[in-house]
């Protein structure tokens, strides 16, 4: 049921206050708070029913207040860095009482370990509570209106309470609303001044970040590398997955062409600056470096699939499985994981959810699904696609050189082609051409230095043409 406003958000009259709190147990309230802070889709559907004062634990209530404010401004749940920054600001400004600070800090730790599975069940229970709360509030208002002789005003109040439910369509964006204008203005000023940190997932190179609209890979967006056979598409995907994990982001890497063990070898080489051919003779040194990096890095999970078998729905199920705690092979408990970056190596050899006799329709299904997953998970999705035979012969592969299905170009938010002549290959150089873009300038080239023996897709940027 779609609803743009709810009675749950209306305050009770001063004469007859309604101060209901959740009747759920502590574990279920923690689950609601965790979903509010870590699942943008849950927040999009449920924000209009949530109120911080519903939570018995005031620490959880304070966290949900941050989540709701962040969603109102940025239309997504806060990431860890944003949450910490906003909590510090609220504590400094005494918006959070000093005596509540330890409770809030503990609650912030607890929500990171909470199980995020069964979102639909949680939504149903939340609807039941919010609708009951709204009806109680509406009845009290109706009595007050009746006493004042305003009988005609009672029906809309009751109707509004009955309309409480999951917001399937999301909150509409009122472009001309004063608060929206102010939000856009403040956000732009804060971005320019550096007060608001970049929301993108860094590429690891400030110059490249500066050329991307979100100052890195944007959440809710789909990116694709275009190139011919053996052009370095997988190396590019590994490079940016490695950087994101190293910076503390959680990364899911689904490989459909190369085995997980080989992908892991390439990550080892890239992370430790070791030549691929020397991984064996430097095995102990590599292991020590990786163990050290593991303490500071985000999660990096690799899954392998046979070519042509992974569907969008299977990928969704995999992502959902990580949102609940599970037992590791060594017997320890793995806490829930939400991914910031999802890498698919690569989309051309995925399978559609529903196969048709039309190859182009099958391809379109896959690419639309990947972009939908990026939006649903508030994550950036990176993948790759093959250039056609003509594109492989060109000095620069452009959007028209994408193989098989031009819908890919229409669907992605940014497509970057990987180009190199034989001379450039021998010199360890390549050119990244911004072939197609939805949100930013395209048609320019980044010349990069590479060290593919160590799986360094970008060692440094030489120039931007």
N, C-alpha and C positions, 0 to 999 in steps of 0.2 A: 504494500500500500504506500503510495507516494503522498507526502505531506510536507508543506513548506514551513509550517509552524506548529507548535504543539502546546497544549494546555499545560504540559509538564513544566514548561519554561516560565509560566505565569506565576507571580508571587501571590500568596494568599492574602486576604484582607487583614488589616491590622487587628481587627476585632476578633477574628477567628483564624489564627495562623495554622498552617499545616506544616508539620516538621517531620514528616515521615523519613525514616532511613531504611536502607536495604534490610530485608529480613534474611537474606542469604547468609551462609556461613562465611567465615573469614577467607577460606580458600577460594570460594566463588567470587567474592568481592575483589580479591587479588587478581583473579582471572579477568574480570571486567576492566580493572585498571590497566592490566598488562596489555590487553587488546587495544585499549584507548591510546596507549603510549607507543605501541609497536606495530599496529595494523591499521594502515591508512584507510583501507576499505571498510573495516569495522567502524572507524570513526566517522567516515563519510555517511554511513547508513544510520548511525546511532547518535550522533552528536546532539541532535535536537531533543533527545530523551534524557541525556545525561546531565546531572548536576553534581558538583563537588560535594555538596552537603548530604547527598544520599549515602556517602561512605561513612561507616562507623569509625574506621581508622582515619584520623585526620591527615595522617601522612599521605595516604592514598588519595584523599580528597584534594590535597594541595597539588599532587602530581597530575591528577585529572584536570584540575583548573588550568595548569600549564598547557596540557594537551589540547584542551578546548580553545584556549586563546591562540595557540599556534595554528590550529586548524582554521580558525576564523580568518587568520591573516595569510596563511600560506597554502591552505587547502590540502594539508597532509599532516600526518603524525610527526612529532619532532624526532630527529635522530638523537643519538646519545650526546653528541657534542652540543647540539642546540638545547637539549634538555638541561644539561649541566650549566650552560651559560645562563639560561633563564632562571634556574633555581638560585644561582649565585646572586643574580641581580635582585630577585625578590627578597632574598635573605638580607642583602645589603640595604635595601630600601625599606626593610621591616614589614614588607607585605606578608612575609611569613614570620610569625612570632618566634622569638628566640627559643622559647621552650619547646617549640615544635620541630626545630631543626634536626635533632637526632632522630625523631620519628620519620621525618621526610627522607633523610639520608638512608635509613634502613629500608623504607618502602621502595626507594629507588633501586636498591640492591635486589630486593625481593622480586620486583616486576621483571627484571632481566632474566630471572631463573624460572619464571612462571610458564606453564604450558599454554600455548596459544591455539590448540586444536579445538574442534567442535564449535566454531564461531557461530554457526546457525542456531545451535541449541542455546548459546548464551544470548543471542539476539532475541529469541523467542521469550526467554525468561525476563529479559530486560523490558520487552514490550508489555508483558503481563503486569510487571511492577509499575511501569510508567503510566500505563492506561488506568490502573487502579488509583495511583496517586493523582492523576489528572482528574478523574471522576470525583474523588474526595474534594479536591480543590474547587471543581465546578459546582458541586452540590452546595458547598458553603457560600460560594458567590451567588448561586441561584436563590438561596434563602435570603441573603442580603438584598438582592434585587427585588424579591417578592415583598419583603418588608417595606421597600421603598416604592412599591407600586409599579415597578418597571417590568411587568410580566413579559412584554414583547422582547426584552433583551435576554431572557433566560434560554430560549431555544438555541441561539448561536453559541452560547457558552457550553451547553451540553454537547452540541454537535462537534465543537472543537475538541472536547475531551475524547469523544468517541473516535475521532480521526487520528489519535495518537498511534504511531506505528513506525516500522522501519522505513527510512527514506530511500526508496529504491533508486530514485533518479538523482540524488544528491541535491544540495542546496543550490538554487539558482544564483547567478552572479549578477547583482543589480549594479550595472555599470555606472549609472548616474547618481547612485546613492552617495551622500556626503561622506559616510564613513569609508566607503570603498575608494573614493577619490583620495581621501587622506591616507589610507593604507598604501596605495600605490605611490603617492608622493614621498611618504616617509621611507618606504622600502627602497626607492631609487636613491634618495639622499644617503641612506645608511650604506647602500652598496658602494656608492662613489667614495664615501668617507672612510670605508673600511670597518665601520661599526658592525655591519651585518656580514658575517663571513660567507664566502662562496658556498652555494648549496650543491655544486657539482662534486662528483667523485674525481679527484685529481688524476691526471694522466702521468704525474710524476715530473713533468717539465713545465715550468711557469710560462714559457713562451707558447707552448701548445695549449695550455689551459686558457691563456689570454685570447686565443683565437676561437675558443668554443663559447657558445652563448651562455652556458651556465658556469663558466670558468672550470670546466671539467665535464665528465659525462653526466648528463642531466637525468635525474630520476623521472620515471614515467615515459622514457624515450627509448627508441630503438636505433642502434647504430650498426652500420655494416661496412666491412672492408671488401673492396672489389679488386679482384686480381686474377691473373691466369694461373695455370698449374705451376706449383713450386715457386710462387711469387713471394711467399712469406705470410700468408693469411693466418695460419696457425701460430706462427711466431709472434705476430702482432697481438693476437688474442691472449697468448700466454704472457706476453710482456705487460699488457695493461691489467690483466688479472693479478699478476705478481705485484705490480705497483700498488694496486688497491688493497690487497691483503696486507702488504708491508706497512701501509699507512693506517691500518686498523679497521678497514672495512671487511665485512663478511662477503665471501665470494663463492658462488657455485659455478663449477666448470663442467659442462656436459660435452663429452667428446664422442663423436659418431664416426670418426675416420681413423683415429690413432688410438691405440690402447692406453689405458690409464697409467700403466707402468712407464710407458715412453713419455707421456705427458709429464709425469712426476720427475723423470730424469731431466727433462727440459726445464722444469721449474727449479730443480736443484742447481743446474748450471747457471741459470739466470740469477737466482737469488744469491749465490756464493761467488759469482764472477769466475767460474771454473769452465774450462773448455770441455765440451761434451766428451771428447775422446780421453780426457784425463779424470773423469768421474771415478773410474775404477781404482786408479793408482792413488787418488786423493780421497778415497771413500771415508776414512775416519775424520779427516779434516772437514769434509763437506757435512758429515753428520753432526759434528760439533757446532758448526755455524748455523745449520738449520734448527737445531735444538735451542740455540740462543735466540734466533729470530722468532721462534714459536712463542716465546714469552711475551713478545711485544706486538705481534701481528694479529690481524683478524682471522676468522675462520677461512680455510680454503678447502673446499670439498670437491672431489673429482668423481664423476660417474661416467662409465663408458657404456655405449649402446652400439649394437650392430647398425650399419648404415641402413637408412630407410625404415627404422622401427620406432624411433621416438616420436610421439605425437605431442601436441600442445597440452592435451589433457593429462598425459603421463607426466609431463614436466610440472604441471600444476600440482599433481598429486605428490610428486617428489618434494616440491617446495613446502607443501602443507605438512608432510611427514616430519620435516625438520622443525616445525613450530611446536612440537611436543617433545618432552624429554624422552630419551631412549638409552638403552644400555650399550656401551661400547664393547668391542670384542674382548677387551681386557677386564671386563666386569664393572668398570666405573660407569657412572651415570653422565651422559651427555646432556647438558642443559639445552633448552629450546634455542633455535637459531633462526633469525630473520636475515635474509640476504640483501645486501646493498647493490651488488653487481652480479648479474646472471650472464654467463658466457656460454654460447652454443656454438660448437665447432663441428659442423656449421649448418645453417638453415636449409641449404639446398638438398641435403640428404636426410632431412626429417620427413616424417609421414604426416598426412593430414588426419584430422580426427575422423572424417568421413570421406573415404576415397570415392572419387567419381571417375568417369571415363575421360575427363578433360584434364590433361596435365597442367594447364595454366590455372584452372580453378583449384586444383590440388595445391599448387605452389602458393596461390593467393591465400588459401586457408592457413597455411603454415605461417606466412609472414604477418597476416592480420592477428593470428593467435599470439605470436611473440610480442607484438606491440601491445596487445591487450594485457598480457602477463606483466609487462613493464608497468603499465598503469595500475593494475590490480595490486601489485606488490610494492608499489612506490620504489621501484628499483630501476637502475639502468640496465639495459640488455644489449650486449655486444655479440655480433655474429659476423659471418662472412658470406660472400657469394662469388660465384665464378664469372669471369668475363667470357664473352663469346670468342670465337676463333679470330674474328677481325680485330677485336679489342686486344687480344694477345699479341698481335703484330704491330700495334700502334705504339708510338713513343709515350703517349698519354692515353690511358683508358678513361673514357668519359661515361656519363650516365647511359647513353645510347648503346654502349658496348656490354651492358649487362646481359647475361645469358638467359635464354628461354622465356622469361616473363618480366615485362617492363613494370608490372604492378609493384615489384620490389622497390623500385625507385619512388613510386608514389607513396608507399607505405612508410618507408624509413624516415627518421628525422634528419639523419645525416649519412651520406655515403662517401667514403674516402677510398680512392683507388691507389694501389701500390704499383709504382712504375720504376723500371730500371733498364738501362741499356746494358749490353755486355761489358762495356768499359766501366760503367758505374758499378756493376756487380763485382768486377775485379778490384775496384777501388773501395769496396765496402760502403757504397752510397746507394740511396734510393730517393725517390720523389713521391710525396704523398699529395695527391690532387683532390681538393674538395669538389667532388663531382656533382653532388646534389644536396640541397639543404632546405629544411622547412623554416627554420627560425633565424638564420644568419646568412652572412655573405658566403658565396661559393665562387668557384672559378679561379682560386689561387693555389699555389704549390708550396709545400714545405720540403726543402732539401735536407735530408738527414744522413748522419754517419751511423753505420751499423757495425756490430761485431757478432755475426751469426754463429760463429764457433762457440760463443758463450751465451747464445740465445738472447743477445741484446738487440732488440728490434730498433730501438732508438738509443744510441750512445750519446749523441748530442745533435742539436739542430744547427745546421750550417747557415741556412738563410731562408727567408720567406720571399717568394717571387709573386 
